[in-house]
Amino acid sequence: MSQSRTPLARHVLAWLLLLSGAANIIEAIIPKSQSVADWMEQWVPLEVSQGSRLLILLFGLIQIMVSRGIFRGKKTAWLVASSAMGITVLLHLGRAWDWQHASWSLLLFTILLWRRRDFTAASDAASSRWGFLIGGGAMLALLVYSYSTVWHYAPQAHLRRDPTVIARTSAGLVLFQNLAAEVHESRRALRAFQGVQLASAIVMLGTLFLLLRPVLGRRLRIAAGELERVASLVALHGCDPMDCFALLPDKRWFFHGAKDGAESVIAYGLWRNYAVALAEPIGPDEQRQEAMNAFREFCAQQDWRASFYCCHERNRKNWESSGWLGFHIAEDARLHLNTFELKGSDFQGLRTSLNHARKAGWTFHWYEGSPVDHGLEAQMRLLSDAWLDAKGGTEMGFDLGAFSLKVIRIHRTGCVLDAGGRLLAFATWPSYAKGSGRSIDLMRSAEGARGAMDFLILESITRFKAEGIEEVSLGNAPLARVASEGEKVQGGEKVVDYLFEHFNQVYGYKPLFEFKRKYHPDWQGRDLVFERHAHLPSLCAALIRLHAPKGLLQMLLS
């Protein structure tokens, strides 16, 4: 079958699997007549027949659960569906020789094996949403199954066939109430009711696993040598202040290029089926566009939506020519140290902060991380904890570093101490562009230490100048825009401008922009690059969750 027809065959198979699962559930809910059960006693023990009915229900639920994964070409869904359909064939044959349903299941099982090459997509990041959806649907089906079972065996269990009595008894079975005393005279009814309770336990445990999977499965598996491979590419080709964040543990990596030739890597985060790459590919400039397109094709194979967060605006024409869409989302503040001077009225405020700090007896200390200063590091931890408590107690991620003594020792840290040696502020300065640039990352300051961070930045710049550092990045100002004269504003960018103006009281984008603007930096625009405008609402949700793993509410509270 051609490549263009493959998705259609996959989608038809998914719908067939969904219908098969629904049919199995209906088949399991409707008990066989007593005459059929008596006939089955000649060939198969009744316990096996009753157990088959229970298992048909569970495997019907499984088929419905994985049909969405089959629709999207997920390899894991194919493995589960194939196993479930194979077992379902045997279960139908074991239940009153139900060859009609067994033949249908066998047909689907054969098609799954035949089309196995269509299922190559990797799984999405775990989402607790599916725990609620799947668990709720499974529990509803189980309640119906329990009701039909109790209704069928009511005479043998000495129960009146009254809807209220049957409903109360059915709910009791699902909630593990002990009904053995009521059914001690009927072995068949007892086993049927025990089967309902077994199904209830399986459904509850399965739902609990789905709800906990985002927490339990958060750590990504890293193949041997991959981290070193990425670090090597960052050191060789990294020219963006954000490239160092490619090494954070919340990233996955896509490699592009020949084994013996030039290679690029794209660091990305995954939320549901949205793959968000951090900045642009890390590799040779001439390979950048090719790597972006290869990443898009890779994501399409996984049924993911590809996007790039904070691409350089100067490259917009290149990626737009390849069919990408995008708009302005942030400004990166750069300082060129060969021309940076605290002269003129524009820098009067910074000069005042610098003089105030020196008069107060504050001192600047550059911490190399070796030898280890345990006393200073203890102060850093206490200061960071207090800062986090004041901000809501949560760290951001994706393109921001979290507090780590290991990272502090690697990147080295600027510190501000008062006259008594108490730590007032500290900030890490990862390097980029083969060591010719420094970017401020982790920033912490004590409450009431006004001007301490400005003093730290200015003293750090003085040190960097002496070391021959050419450039400093003060990081991104999200949602900010420094528009040039005559620049055309797109529709999506108008929304960003609106958020910058009216969302400030919640997050405080304006003070962050104003803090950076007083250094009069060279503003470099950053764009959000994506495939379709229809993806934007979900893409925004993905960006929020990647930056704030604990969710939007926790981010707003911080």
N, C-alpha and C positions, 0 to 999 in steps of 0.2 A: 504494500500500500504506500502511496506517496506521502511525503512529509506533510503536505497540506491537509491530507485526509486523516492523518493519525489522530489529531485532537478530536475529530468528530466520532471516530470509533471509540475512543476512550470515554467520551461524554455519554454516548449511548450505553456503553457497558456500565457506567456509573448509575444511570437511571434504572437499568435492568437489575442491578444489584440492590438498589433501594427498594424496588418493587418486590424483589425476592425476599428481602428482609422483612418487609411488611407482611407478605404472605406467610412467612414462617411464624411470625408472631401471632397472626390470626389462627393459623393451624394449631399452634401450641395452646392458645387460649380456649379453643373449642375442644373439649374432651371427646374421645371416641366413645361410641355406645358400649354398653355392658356386653352385648353379644359379640362385638369385635374383640373386646378385652378377653372374654372367655375363650374365643377361638385362638387368640394369641398365646394363651397359656399352654397350648399344645406344642408350641414351637419356641417361644421365648419367655423366660420368667417375667412375671408381671412387673417386678421391680425394674427390669431393664426397660420395659415399655413405658412405664411411668417416668423413669429417669430420662428416656429419650424425649418425652414431651417437654420436660424442664430444660434440657440442653438445646432443643430446637428453639425455645424462647430466647435463651442466652445468645445463641449463634445468630438468630435473626436480629437481635439488638446490635451485635457486632457488625453485621453486614450494613445496617443503616449507619452506624457510626463511621465506618471507613469509606462509605460511598463518596463523601466529599473529597477524601484523599485520592480516591480512584479518579474522580473528575479532574483533579489537578495533577495527575500523573506521579503521585508520590510512591516511591519504592517500598517504603515501610507499609503503606496501606495495601499495596499489592500482595505483600507477603502475608499479611493478616487475612485479607479477603480470600486468597487462595487456600490457606489453611482452613478457614471457616467453611468455605464451600465444600472442600473435600470431606470434612468431618460431617457436614450436614447431609451429604449423600448417604453416608452410613447410618445416620440417625433416622432418616426417613424410612430406610429399608428395615430398620429395627423396630419401627413403630407401625405395626399392622401391615407390613409390606407395602408402604405407601409409595409405589413405584412412580406415580404421576409426578409428585413433588421431587422425588429422588432424581428423575430424569431431567427436570428443569434445573436442579442444582448441579447435576453433572454437566449439563450444557454450559452453564456459566463457568464452572470450574475449567472446562476445556478451553473456553474462549480466553480466560485469564492466563492460562499457560501459553496459548498461542500468541497473545499480544504482550507477553512479558517484556519485550524490548521497548515498549512504549512508556514504561514506568521507571524513570531514572532520576526523578526530582528528589532532592533532599528534603527532610522535614523542616517545618517552620520552627521558629522559637516557641517554646511552650507558653500557652495562654490559659489562665484559669477560667476564662469565659467559657471554654468548651467543657470544662468540668461541670459548670452549672447547667449548660444546655443539654449535654449528653446525660448527665446524672438525673436531671429533672425528667427528661423524656423516658429514660429507662425505668425510673421509679413509677411513673404514670402507667407504663406498660405492665410493670410488675403488679400494680394494684388491680388492674383489670384481670390479669392472669390469676391472681389470688382469689378475686371475686368469683370467676368462673369455676375454679377448682373447688372452693367451698360450696358453691351452689350444686355442683355435680355430686359431691360426697356428703351433702347435708343429711340425707336419711341415715346413712351409715354412722355419722357422727352425732346422731340424736339432736340435730339442729332443725328448727323450723325454716322452711324456705320463705322467709320474710325478708324483703330487701334491707330493712334496718338491721336485722340480726345478722344477715350475711355480710353486710358492709362492715359492721363492728368486728365480726370475727375475722374478716379478711385483713382489716387494718391491724388487728392483734397479731396475726401471723407475720405480717411484714415487719412489725415492731418487736418480734421475738417473744411474744407471750406464750407461755407453756400451755398447750391444749391437749397434752397426752391423756389427761384424766378423762376428757370428754370423748376420746376416740379409742379407748383401750379395747373395745370389742371389735374394732375393724382395723385389721392390719393394713389394708389397702388405703383407707382414709388417712391413717397415721403417716404412712410413707408419703402420700401426696402432700400432706400439710408440712411434713419435714422438708420436702422438696421446695416448697414455697419459701421456707425460712432459709434454706441454703441459697436460693436465688437472691433473696434479700441481702444476705451477707456478701455475696459476690458483687452485687450492684453497689452497695455502700462502700466496700473496699475499693472498687474500681473508681467510683466518684471521688473518694478521698485522695486516691493517687493522682487523678487528673487535676484536682485542686492544688495539691502540693507540688506538682511537677515543675511549675515555674521557679519554685524555691529550691527544690532538691536538685534540679538539673541546670542551675544557673552557671556553674563552672563549665567552661568549654574545654573540650579535649584538644590538646595541642600535639601535633605529630612531632616526632623526634627531629630536632634540628630546625624546625620552622621558625621559632623565635629568633634564633641566631641568624637565620636567613633574612628575616625582616630587618633586624638590627643592622646587618651588613648593607642592605639596600638604603636604609635611612642614612647611614654614615656616608655612603658613596654618592647618593643622588638627592638626599633631603635638602630642600631649599626653602621650605615653608615652616614657619614657627609651629604649625600644628602637626608636623610630621612625627614629632617625638611621641604623640599620643597614639600612634599606630601600635605601640608596644604595650598599651594598657590591656589588662586581662579581659576587658569587655569586648574585644575586637575579634573578628574573624578575618581571614586573609584570602584574597584572590590573586594568584600569581599569573603573569602573562609574559610570554616570550620564550624563545628557544633555550634549551638547557645549556647549550654551548655559546649562546649569543647574549645580546642585551636582554635584561629582564626588568619587569616592573611589578610592583605590588600595590594592591588596593586594600586598605583597611576599612572594614565596614561593620556596622552593627545591624542586628536583625531583630525586628519586632513584628510578630505575626508573619505576614508575607511581604513586608517592606524592608528591603535591604538598603541602608543609608550609608554611603561611603563618606569617609572623613576627608574633606578637601579633595585634592586631585591625585592621580596615580603618582607613586614615588618611583621614578625611573628616568630614563633618558627623555629629554624634551620632545624629540621627534617621534617617540612612541606613545606619547600621552593620549592622543585622540584614538589611536588604535586600541589602547588598553581600555579606555572608557567604553568603546563599542563592544569589545570582547566581554566586558563585565555585564553589559546590558544583555548580550546573548546568553551568557551563563545564567543570569537571573531569570530570563525567560524560560530556560530549560527547567529551572526549579519552581516555576510558576510564582516567582517573586517580582515585585515592582522595584526597579532600580532607580536610585537617585544619588546625588552628590551634594553634600552640605558644605557650604563655604568655598566654592570654586572662585578663582581669581576672575574678577570682572573683566580684566584686560583680555582674557581668552574667550570672551563670550562669542565672538563671531566664529571661532573655530568649532566649538561644540554645537552651536546653532546650525552650522552647515551640515552636521551629521544627524539632524532631526531632534536634538534635545531642546527642551523648553527651560525657561528659568527667569528669575527676577532677583533684584537686589534684596539682600536680607541683613547685611551687617557692614560695618566699617572696621578695617584693621588699622590700628594706629602705629605707624613706624617713625622712628627717630634716626636720622642719618648723623652719626656722631661727629663726622668731620666738619659739619656745619652747625651743630647744636651748641648754642651759647646762651647763657642767662643774661642777655642784654636787651635793653629797651623796655618800654612800658608794658609790652605784652607779657613779660615774665616777672613783673613786679611782685605778684602774689607768691610765686615760687621763691623768689629771693627773700621775701619776708618770712616764709615758713622755714627756710634754711637758717636764717639768722636767729629766729626764735628758738629753734632746736639747739643751736650751739650755745646760746646764752643760758639755756636751761640745763646745760651740762650733759646733753645727750651725746652719745658716741655711736659711730658706725663700726660694726664688726663683721668681717667676712669669714664665714665658717666653711672650711674646706672639707669637713667630714672626716679627716684623718690628720692627726689622731682624734679619736672620738672624745668629745666633751660631753660626758653624761649629765653634768649639771645643766648645761645649756639646753641639751635635748629634752631634759625633764621640763624645763621652763617652756620650751616649744610645745610640748604635748599639753601642758596645763593651759597655755594660752589658746591653743587650737580648740581644746574641749570647751573652754569658756565661750569662745567665738561661735562655735557650732550651737551651743545651748541657746545663745542669744538669737541665733538665726533659725531656730527650729530643730536643730540636732540632726541634720542630714547633709551628706556630701553630694555634690553634683558629679557627673561623669561624662563620658564620651570624648569631649574636647577640653576637659578640665581635670587636673590632677587632684587626688585626695591626699590627706595627710599620711605620710609614711616616712619613718626615719631612714629606711633604706634609700628611698628616692632623694631625700634631703642630702644624704651623704654623697649620692652620685652627682646630682646637679649643682651642689654647693648652694649656699644660702646667705643672703644679706640680712643682717640683724641690726636692730636699734636698741640700745640699752640706755637707761636713765643714769643719773649721777650715782645712784646706789647699786648699779649693776643689774637692775631688774629689767627683764625683756619686755619691750613695748611693742615691737612689731618684727615680723620676719617675712621673707619672700624667697621663693626658689627661682633660679634663672637657667632653664634648660638652653642648651646651645642649638643652633641650626646653621644651615649653609656652610657645612664643613668647619664649624667653629668661628665663622666670621660674624655671626649674629647671636644675640641673646634675647630670650623671650620671657617675660614675667609670667609665672603660673600661679603657684600656691601663695596666697596672700592672707596673712592673719595679723590683726592688730588688737591691742588691748582697748577696752572701753574707756573713753575719755582721753586717749592719747592722740589728740588732734594734731594733724600735721606729721605724724610719725611715718606714714607711708610715703609722703612726698619726700621727706628727708632721706628715707631709705633708697628711693628711686634715684634721687639726685646724686647721692654718694656712690651708689652702684655705677651710675653712668660715668662718674669721675674715674672710678677704678677701671671700667671697661675701656675708656679712652687710653689710659696708660698701658693697657694690655694690647692695644691695636685693634680692638673690636670695631667693626665698621657700622653696625646697625643694631638697634634695639626695637623690639616689638612690645608695645604695651597691651597687646591682646585685642580681641574683637569687642566692639560696642554693638551688641545685638539690636536689630531693628532701626539703627541710626542711619541717616543718609546725609552725605555732604554733596549735594547736587552741584554739578558744574553748570555754567550759564548755557541756557538753551537745551538742557538735557530733557529728553522726553520721558515721562513717567508712565509705566504700564499699569494696567488695571490691578494686577496682583500687588504691585508695589504701593499702590494707593492704600490697600488694606494694611500693609506693613506700616506705612506712615501713620495711619489711624491708630493702630495698636501702640505705636511709639508715643503718640500724644495722649491717649486715653487709658492705656494699661499701666501707666507709670506708677499710679498710687498702689498697685498691687505688687509689682516686682521692682520698680525703681530703675528703669532703663536710662532715664534722663540723667540722674546723678552720676551714673557710671560713664556716660558719654561726656558729661561736663568735666569729670575728673581727668579724663584723658585729653580733652580738648585744650586745657590750660597749658599743655606742653607743646601746643601748635605742631602736631605731628603731620606727616605725610599720610593722608587718609587713602587707603587702598580698598576699593569696594569688593565685597564678597557676595556671591550669588548662590541661590538654591537652584540646583539643576535637576530636572525630572523629565518624565516621559509624556504624561497627559495631565491636563488641568483637572480632569475628573478625579485624579488620585490625591489632589492637594489636601482635602480634609483629613483623610487617613494618614497621609504623610506627615501632617502637622502633629497628629496624635503620636506617631512613631517618634518624631523628634523630641517630644515632651518626655516620653517614656525612656528614651535612650539617655537623655540628659538627666532625668530624675527617675531612677529605677523604682522609687517608692511611690511614684504617681504624681499627678498634677496637684492634688490637694496638699501633699507634703511639700512640693516645690513652692506653692503659693504661701504656705505657712512659714517657709524659710526666707 
